[in-house]
């Protein structure tokens, strides 16, 4: 065989190899071991004496985008060269410690379903996997792949500039801004204020949201409102963050500018205070006061009909004032610092005013009738009833005026021209009625007559039923005793009249730091010791909340149902008068320090009981007939004759 023939034969072999195995590198394409194929493509090997090229395959489908760790995604491979043919390839996906066999489609295509649970928990990143293509001889090709697995909730960032720098007033809504970031938008966010219902955020754009803190959800005695932020991405991943916002019940605290506060009353949108040096009027919303020093002469706590203030002074005058401090009129009654109360009487179309004067003698105490437009006094419309040492007259639901004299219970009727009263005796008093009667408060009239609860200097609470009114408008028959319950010892006294709640409870405070609630039948409901001495009766608010200021400088709130302490605020000073409640959801306290404090409460206005406080309402009207709740349950504040 000549050289030309050999050359042609070698070329024919190579062409044949190229056709069969896409190239047979090595001398003549024949081989005994893999090293004989080293001159070919990397990875070439020797099989059946002929050099074969490396395995060739590509990923035809790989997961894109962001996926949840709970998902399973398909991975596709197309094999184009492998020993024994593409249908004999061994294809698998290796992810973490798992190996998933791929299923062939008969044309060199293979597919495997890859569970993404191989990715580490809590990751938000690319998770790598390997597609392995092997033949029966053990040769293999590894193809690298990855999938973005998000198993993490959105990142939550609170914008500190939007959080309040000072404590927020309780029961207000406080907005703030959060920013979210995550690889799987869209993003959602909501807030749960102190475990309350979720509040959805308002979208600001660029994954920024405004959330709202509902501070009313905080525990009654809490000083912080805790907000749980819940963010969710498109894959359902959830993250949490917590924000604690300081809260306070103090809406404002302002010096009124008239010395130590002696009394306080709510009037229209204002709070009116009487201090050592005059009268001051402040706005309820901001606590900004205008002081009128020198107005009057040691005024008592005013009453109001919603347009005019009524008070008495140390010179023995009963006066009407405007909220600018101007005197409308003054009537000399000859008795200093009488106990004043306002009430419309059913016998006159215009709103009559009652004035209970006090004195130390046994005969000087008188009931005066005055109206808001009076420019001169009406001395004939007075009634001597005895020495009214404390308290205001009570106007019962039938219009009967009940007053507590020093040693008796007096009832009277004003017929529009003059007073009428029983004179023999002045009023019937049950046997064993102790001298030293201090206060009387009236409940609603029943078919049997008018029920009255009286506190005595002997330390007893006494419940009486006055007989029904006769044709002359006065009680007819005798007074009966419902119960008489010992509350305190002889060394202590009641700090003001009892309160009569809408649930029938009778509430009273004593000067020896005792707060007591009786059932309507006189049995004890509960009794607690207060943190300090008491100078004024408590205030009974809507929702069964009892408010009282004690000499340790604190205001405490108790539950009427069981006497449990609900919350307490340190005021730093005592108060000589009861707190006042408005329909604005605030409570107002005048302090010996000369300051007035407005506090946020959890239920607006007074309890609609027969007598939630001395004077009955924010206007000290002493009118037991007027409700403090409208038919729809809303708070009523303005006096309507």
TIFILUM-496642 format. One line per 5 residues: number of its first residue (from 0); for each residue x, y, z of C-alpha. Coordinates in Angstrom, 1 decimal. Layout:
REM residues N
NUM> X/Y/Z  ...
This chain:
REM residues 641
0> 0.0/0.0/0.0  1.5/3.3/-1.1  1.7/6.5/1.0  -1.2/8.0/-0.9  -3.5/5.2/-0.1
5> -2.6/5.3/3.6  -3.2/9.0/3.8  -6.6/8.6/2.1  -7.5/5.8/4.6  -6.6/7.8/7.6
10> -8.7/10.7/6.4  -11.6/8.4/5.8  -11.4/7.1/9.3  -11.3/10.6/10.8  -14.2/11.7/8.7
15> -16.1/8.7/9.8  -15.3/9.4/13.4  -16.3/13.0/13.0  -19.6/11.9/11.6  -20.2/9.3/14.3
20> -18.8/10.9/17.4  -18.2/14.5/16.3  -14.5/14.1/16.2  -12.1/11.3/17.1  -9.1/13.1/18.3
25> -5.8/11.2/18.8  -3.8/9.4/16.3  -6.2/7.8/13.9  -9.0/8.5/16.4  -8.3/5.2/18.0
30> -7.5/4.9/21.6  -6.7/2.5/24.4  -7.0/4.8/27.4  -8.5/8.3/28.0  -5.1/9.9/27.8
35> -5.0/8.9/24.1  -7.8/11.4/23.6  -6.1/14.3/25.3  -5.6/16.2/22.1  -9.4/16.4/21.6
40> -11.9/18.7/23.4  -11.5/18.9/27.1  -13.3/16.1/28.7  -12.9/13.7/25.8  -12.5/10.0/26.8
45> -11.9/6.6/25.3  -14.8/4.3/24.8  -14.6/1.0/22.8  -11.3/2.0/21.4  -12.6/5.2/19.9
50> -12.2/8.8/21.4  -15.6/10.3/22.3  -16.3/14.0/23.1  -17.5/15.3/26.5  -21.1/15.3/27.6
55> -23.0/18.3/26.2  -26.2/19.7/27.7  -27.8/23.0/28.6  -30.5/24.3/31.0  -33.5/25.0/28.9
60> -35.7/26.3/31.8  -34.7/27.6/35.2  -36.9/29.4/37.7  -36.7/33.2/37.5  -38.1/35.9/39.8
65> -38.6/35.4/43.5  -40.2/32.3/45.0  -41.4/31.2/48.4  -39.5/28.4/50.2  -42.7/26.4/50.2
70> -42.9/26.3/46.4  -41.8/23.6/44.0  -40.3/24.8/40.7  -39.5/23.0/37.4  -36.0/22.7/36.1
75> -35.5/21.7/32.4  -32.3/20.2/30.7  -31.6/19.5/27.0  -28.9/16.8/26.4  -27.3/17.0/23.0
80> -24.4/14.5/23.5  -23.8/11.7/25.8  -22.3/8.2/25.6  -24.9/5.7/24.6  -27.2/8.4/23.1
85> -29.2/11.3/24.6  -32.0/9.1/25.7  -29.6/7.1/28.0  -28.4/10.1/30.0  -28.7/10.0/33.7
90> -30.0/13.5/34.8  -30.7/14.7/38.3  -30.9/17.9/40.3  -28.8/18.2/43.4  -30.0/20.8/45.9
95> -28.6/20.8/49.4  -28.6/17.3/50.6  -31.4/16.2/48.2  -31.1/14.6/44.8  -34.1/14.7/42.5
100> -34.1/12.5/39.4  -35.2/14.1/36.2  -37.8/12.6/33.8  -36.9/12.2/30.1  -39.2/13.2/27.3
105> -37.6/10.9/24.7  -35.9/13.6/22.7  -33.0/14.4/25.0  -35.1/16.8/27.2  -35.3/16.2/30.9
110> -37.3/17.9/33.6  -37.2/17.7/37.4  -39.5/19.4/40.0  -37.3/21.1/42.6  -38.8/21.7/46.1
115> -37.3/25.0/47.4  -37.4/23.8/50.9  -33.7/23.1/50.5  -33.0/26.8/50.9  -32.1/27.8/54.4
120> -35.0/29.2/56.5  -35.3/32.9/56.8  -33.3/33.5/53.6  -34.0/36.2/51.1  -31.3/35.5/48.5
125> -30.3/33.2/45.6  -30.2/29.5/46.5  -27.8/27.4/44.3  -28.5/24.0/42.9  -26.7/21.7/40.4
130> -28.0/19.8/37.4  -25.9/16.7/36.9  -25.9/14.8/33.5  -24.1/11.5/33.6  -23.6/8.4/31.4
135> -23.3/4.7/32.1  -19.5/4.9/32.3  -19.5/7.5/35.1  -18.7/10.5/33.1  -20.7/13.6/34.1
140> -21.4/17.2/33.4  -22.5/19.6/36.2  -24.6/22.6/35.3  -24.9/25.4/37.9  -28.2/27.0/38.6
145> -29.9/29.2/41.2  -33.3/30.4/42.3  -34.1/33.5/44.4  -35.9/32.2/47.5  -37.6/34.7/49.9
150> -38.5/33.2/53.2  -38.3/36.4/55.1  -40.8/39.1/55.9  -40.3/42.6/54.8  -37.7/44.8/56.5
155> -39.6/47.4/58.7  -38.0/50.8/59.4  -39.8/53.3/61.6  -39.3/56.9/60.6  -38.2/58.5/63.9
160> -39.1/62.0/62.7  -42.8/61.0/62.6  -42.9/59.7/66.2  -44.2/62.2/68.8  -41.4/63.7/70.8
165> -43.6/64.2/73.9  -46.0/61.8/75.4  -49.3/61.6/73.5  -52.6/62.3/75.3  -54.5/59.1/75.9
170> -57.5/58.3/73.7  -56.0/60.2/70.8  -54.9/58.7/67.5  -51.2/59.2/66.7  -50.0/58.7/63.1
175> -46.4/57.7/62.2  -44.6/56.5/59.1  -43.0/53.1/58.4  -40.9/52.1/55.4  -40.8/48.5/54.1
180> -38.3/46.8/51.8  -38.5/43.3/50.4  -37.6/41.4/47.2  -41.2/40.3/46.7  -43.5/43.3/46.3
185> -46.3/44.3/46.6  -46.1/44.9/50.3  -48.9/45.3/52.9  -48.8/46.6/56.5  -51.1/47.1/59.4
190> -50.9/48.0/63.0  -52.5/46.5/66.1  -52.6/49.0/69.0  -52.4/47.2/72.3  -53.9/44.1/70.9
195> -56.8/45.9/69.3  -58.3/45.4/65.8  -55.8/45.8/62.9  -55.6/49.2/61.2  -54.5/49.2/57.6
200> -51.7/51.6/56.6  -52.2/54.4/54.2  -49.9/54.1/51.2  -47.5/57.0/50.7  -45.6/55.5/47.8
205> -42.2/53.9/47.6  -43.3/51.3/50.1  -43.9/54.0/52.8  -47.0/53.8/54.8  -48.8/55.9/57.5
210> -49.9/53.9/60.5  -52.1/55.0/63.3  -51.7/54.3/67.0  -55.1/54.0/68.8  -54.0/55.0/72.4
215> -57.4/54.3/73.8  -56.6/50.5/73.5  -53.9/50.7/76.2  -54.6/49.4/79.7  -56.3/52.0/81.9
220> -53.1/52.5/84.0  -50.6/52.2/81.1  -48.0/54.9/80.5  -47.1/53.6/77.1  -49.2/52.4/74.1
225> -47.7/49.4/72.4  -48.1/49.1/68.7  -47.5/45.8/66.9  -46.6/46.3/63.3  -47.4/43.5/60.9
230> -45.9/43.6/57.4  -46.6/41.1/54.6  -45.0/40.6/51.2  -46.5/39.1/48.0  -45.4/35.6/49.0
235> -47.2/35.7/52.3  -44.0/36.2/54.4  -44.8/38.1/57.6  -42.5/40.2/59.8  -43.3/42.0/63.0
240> -42.0/45.1/64.7  -43.0/46.9/67.9  -43.2/50.5/68.8  -43.8/51.8/72.3  -45.2/55.4/72.5
245> -45.4/57.2/75.8  -48.9/58.3/76.7  -50.3/60.5/79.4  -53.8/61.4/80.7  -52.8/65.1/81.2
250> -54.2/67.1/78.3  -52.9/70.4/79.8  -51.8/71.9/83.1  -52.0/75.6/83.5  -51.7/78.2/86.3
255> -55.0/80.1/86.4  -53.3/83.2/87.9  -55.8/83.8/90.7  -54.0/82.0/93.6  -55.1/78.7/95.1
260> -58.1/77.3/93.4  -61.1/77.1/95.6  -63.7/75.9/93.1  -64.3/75.1/89.5  -67.2/74.8/87.1
265> -67.6/74.1/83.4  -69.4/76.8/81.4  -70.1/76.5/77.6  -66.6/75.8/76.1  -64.8/77.3/79.1
270> -63.6/76.2/82.5  -64.3/78.8/85.2  -62.2/78.9/88.4  -62.5/80.8/91.7  -59.2/81.4/93.3
275> -57.9/83.3/96.4  -57.5/86.5/94.4  -60.4/86.4/91.9  -62.0/84.7/89.0  -60.3/83.1/85.9
280> -61.7/81.7/82.7  -59.9/79.2/80.5  -60.5/77.5/77.3  -61.1/73.7/77.6  -59.0/72.8/74.5
285> -55.8/74.6/75.3  -56.0/75.7/79.0  -55.3/79.3/78.2  -56.6/81.4/81.0  -57.7/85.0/81.4
290> -57.5/86.1/85.1  -59.7/88.7/86.6  -58.1/89.5/90.0  -60.2/91.3/92.5  -63.5/90.2/91.1
295> -65.9/89.6/94.0  -64.8/89.2/97.6  -63.8/85.6/98.3  -66.3/84.0/96.0  -67.7/80.5/96.4
300> -67.6/78.0/93.6  -69.9/79.3/90.9  -72.9/77.7/89.3  -74.0/78.4/85.8  -77.1/78.2/83.5
305> -74.9/78.1/80.5  -74.8/81.9/79.9  -74.3/83.4/83.4  -72.3/82.5/86.4  -73.9/82.7/89.9
310> -71.9/82.9/93.1  -71.9/84.2/96.6  -69.2/86.3/98.3  -67.9/87.0/101.8  -69.9/90.2/102.0
315> -73.2/88.4/102.0  -74.1/88.9/98.4  -75.5/86.6/95.7  -74.1/87.8/92.4  -74.4/87.1/88.7
320> -71.2/87.4/86.5  -70.3/87.1/82.9  -67.3/85.1/81.9  -65.4/88.4/81.3  -65.7/89.1/85.1
325> -68.4/91.7/84.7  -71.0/91.8/87.4  -74.6/91.6/86.1  -76.2/92.0/89.5  -75.7/91.4/93.2
330> -78.3/90.8/95.8  -77.5/91.2/99.5  -78.7/88.2/101.4  -76.9/89.1/104.6  -75.2/85.8/105.0
335> -71.7/85.3/103.8  -70.7/82.5/101.5  -74.0/80.7/101.1  -74.1/77.3/99.4  -75.5/78.1/95.9
340> -77.4/75.7/93.6  -79.2/76.2/90.4  -82.4/74.6/89.3  -85.5/75.3/87.1  -88.7/75.0/89.0
345> -91.8/73.6/87.3  -94.1/76.4/88.7  -92.5/79.2/86.6  -91.9/79.4/82.8  -88.6/81.3/83.4
350> -85.7/79.4/85.0  -85.8/80.2/88.7  -82.6/79.9/90.8  -82.4/78.5/94.3  -80.0/79.9/96.8
355> -79.4/78.1/100.1  -77.8/80.5/102.6  -76.0/79.3/105.7  -75.4/80.7/109.2  -74.4/79.5/112.6
360> -77.7/80.4/114.3  -80.6/78.0/114.4  -83.0/80.2/112.5  -81.0/82.3/110.0  -80.8/79.7/107.2
365> -83.1/80.7/104.3  -84.0/79.5/100.9  -83.9/82.3/98.3  -85.5/82.3/94.9  -83.7/84.2/92.2
370> -83.8/84.2/88.4  -81.0/84.8/85.9  -82.4/88.1/84.7  -83.0/89.7/88.0  -81.8/93.3/88.4
375> -83.2/93.7/91.9  -83.5/91.3/94.8  -86.7/89.5/95.8  -86.5/89.4/99.6  -90.1/88.3/100.0
380> -89.3/85.0/98.2  -87.3/83.6/101.1  -88.0/80.8/103.6  -86.4/80.4/107.0  -85.8/76.7/107.5
385> -83.0/76.4/110.0  -79.2/76.4/109.9  -78.0/74.9/106.7  -74.5/74.1/107.7  -73.5/72.4/104.5
390> -74.7/71.3/101.1  -77.1/72.6/98.4  -80.8/72.2/98.1  -82.1/69.3/96.1  -84.9/69.7/93.5
395> -86.6/66.3/93.4  -88.1/64.9/90.2  -91.6/66.2/91.3  -90.2/69.7/91.9  -90.1/69.4/95.7
400> -87.2/71.2/97.2  -85.4/69.2/99.9  -82.8/70.8/102.1  -80.6/69.5/104.9  -80.7/71.7/108.0
405> -78.5/71.3/111.0  -80.9/69.0/112.8  -83.6/68.2/110.5  -84.6/67.4/106.9  -86.6/70.3/105.4
410> -88.9/70.1/102.3  -90.6/73.0/100.7  -92.5/74.0/97.6  -92.3/77.2/95.6  -95.7/78.1/94.0
415> -94.3/80.9/91.9  -95.0/83.7/94.4  -93.9/82.3/97.7  -92.6/79.3/99.5  -94.8/76.9/101.3
420> -93.8/74.3/103.9  -95.2/72.2/106.6  -94.9/73.9/109.9  -96.2/71.3/112.4  -93.7/69.8/112.6
425> -91.4/71.5/110.1  -90.9/68.1/108.5  -91.6/64.6/109.8  -88.4/62.9/111.0  -88.3/59.2/111.8
430> -87.8/58.1/115.4  -84.1/57.8/116.2  -83.1/60.4/113.7  -79.8/61.7/115.0  -79.1/65.4/115.3
435> -76.4/66.8/113.1  -77.9/66.1/109.7  -75.4/67.3/107.0  -76.4/66.4/103.5  -79.5/65.2/101.7
440> -79.7/64.0/98.1  -82.8/62.9/96.2  -83.5/60.0/94.0  -86.3/59.8/91.5  -89.8/59.9/92.7
445> -91.6/56.5/93.2  -95.3/55.8/93.6  -94.7/55.7/97.3  -93.1/59.1/97.4  -89.7/60.7/97.2
450> -86.6/58.7/98.3  -83.8/60.7/99.9  -80.4/59.5/101.1  -78.9/61.5/103.9  -75.5/61.4/105.5
455> -75.3/62.1/109.2  -72.5/63.5/111.4  -73.0/60.3/113.4  -71.4/58.4/110.6  -74.6/56.8/109.3
460> -76.1/56.8/105.8  -79.9/57.1/106.0  -82.4/56.3/103.3  -85.8/57.8/103.7  -89.0/57.8/101.6
465> -91.0/61.0/101.9  -94.7/60.6/101.5  -96.4/61.5/98.2  -97.4/65.1/97.6  -100.8/66.3/98.5
470> -103.1/68.8/96.8  -101.1/71.6/98.4  -97.9/70.4/96.8  -96.4/69.2/100.0  -95.8/65.7/101.3
475> -98.8/64.1/102.9  -98.5/61.4/105.4  -95.4/60.3/107.3  -91.8/59.7/106.3  -90.6/56.1/106.4
480> -87.1/54.7/106.9  -85.7/52.4/104.2  -82.4/51.7/106.0  -79.8/53.2/108.2  -76.2/51.9/107.8
485> -73.2/52.7/110.0  -70.3/53.7/107.7  -67.7/55.5/109.9  -67.0/56.0/113.6  -67.8/59.1/115.6
490> -64.3/60.5/115.0  -64.9/60.8/111.3  -67.3/62.7/109.0  -68.5/62.4/105.5  -66.6/64.4/102.9
495> -69.7/65.8/101.2  -73.0/64.2/100.2  -73.5/60.7/99.1  -73.6/59.9/95.3  -76.5/58.0/93.9
500> -75.5/56.0/90.9  -77.7/54.8/87.9  -77.2/51.2/89.0  -78.6/51.9/92.5  -75.3/52.1/94.3
505> -74.8/54.7/97.0  -71.3/56.1/97.2  -69.7/58.1/99.9  -66.2/59.3/101.0  -65.2/60.0/104.6
510> -62.5/62.3/106.1  -60.7/59.3/107.5  -59.7/58.1/104.0  -62.6/55.7/103.4  -64.5/55.3/100.2
515> -67.6/53.1/100.5  -70.2/51.8/98.1  -73.6/50.5/99.4  -76.2/48.6/97.5  -79.6/50.3/97.1
520> -80.8/48.3/100.1  -78.0/49.6/102.4  -75.8/46.4/102.3  -72.1/47.0/101.7  -70.9/46.5/98.2
525> -67.3/47.4/98.9  -65.0/49.6/101.0  -61.5/50.8/100.3  -58.9/52.9/102.0  -57.8/55.9/100.0
530> -54.1/57.0/99.7  -54.8/60.3/101.5  -57.4/62.4/103.3  -60.4/63.7/101.4  -61.7/67.3/101.3
535> -64.5/66.9/98.7  -66.8/64.2/97.6  -65.9/62.0/94.6  -67.3/62.5/91.1  -69.2/59.6/89.5
540> -68.6/59.4/85.8  -70.2/57.5/82.9  -69.0/54.0/82.5  -69.0/53.4/86.2  -65.8/55.3/86.9
545> -65.3/57.0/90.3  -62.9/59.9/90.5  -61.5/61.4/93.7  -58.7/63.7/94.7  -56.8/63.1/98.0
550> -54.4/65.1/100.0  -51.4/63.1/98.9  -51.8/65.1/95.7  -53.1/62.2/93.5  -56.3/61.7/91.6
555> -57.5/58.1/91.7  -60.1/56.3/89.6  -62.0/53.3/90.9  -64.5/50.9/89.4  -68.0/51.4/90.8
560> -68.7/47.7/90.3  -66.0/46.4/92.7  -63.9/49.3/93.9  -60.8/48.2/91.9  -58.2/50.9/91.3
565> -58.3/51.6/87.5  -55.6/54.3/87.3  -54.0/57.0/89.3  -52.3/60.3/88.4  -49.9/62.3/90.6
570> -51.1/65.9/90.5  -48.6/67.2/93.1  -51.3/69.2/95.0  -54.6/68.6/96.7  -57.9/70.0/95.7
575> -60.7/71.5/97.9  -63.4/70.6/95.4  -64.7/67.7/93.4  -63.4/67.1/89.8  -65.6/68.2/87.0
580> -66.5/66.1/83.9  -67.4/67.4/80.5  -68.9/65.9/77.4  -65.5/66.5/75.7  -64.1/63.3/77.4
585> -62.0/65.3/79.9  -62.0/65.8/83.6  -61.0/69.1/85.2  -59.4/69.6/88.6  -58.5/72.8/90.4
590> -55.6/72.6/92.7  -54.3/74.4/95.8  -51.1/75.1/93.8  -53.1/77.5/91.7  -53.1/75.2/88.6
595> -55.9/73.7/86.7  -55.4/70.2/85.2  -57.3/68.7/82.3  -57.2/64.9/82.2  -58.4/62.5/79.5
600> -60.9/60.0/80.8  -62.3/56.9/79.1  -66.0/57.8/79.2  -67.5/61.3/78.6  -69.6/63.0/81.1
605> -71.3/62.1/84.4  -73.1/58.9/85.3  -76.8/59.5/84.7  -77.7/58.5/88.2  -80.0/60.7/90.4
610> -77.0/62.3/92.0  -73.5/61.7/90.5  -72.0/64.6/92.5  -72.8/67.5/94.7  -74.7/69.9/92.5
615> -75.8/67.0/90.2  -74.0/68.1/87.0  -71.2/70.3/85.5  -73.4/73.3/86.1  -74.2/72.5/89.8
620> -77.9/72.8/88.9  -79.0/70.6/91.8  -81.9/69.6/89.6  -82.4/65.8/90.0  -85.0/65.8/87.2
625> -82.6/66.6/84.4  -80.9/63.6/82.7  -77.2/63.5/81.9  -77.7/61.2/79.0  -79.8/61.7/75.9
630> -82.2/59.0/74.7  -79.4/57.8/72.3  -77.0/57.5/75.2  -74.9/60.6/74.2  -73.6/62.9/76.9
635> -75.6/66.0/77.8  -73.9/69.0/79.3  -75.7/72.2/78.4  -78.4/73.3/80.9  -81.8/73.4/79.2
640> -84.5/74.9/81.5
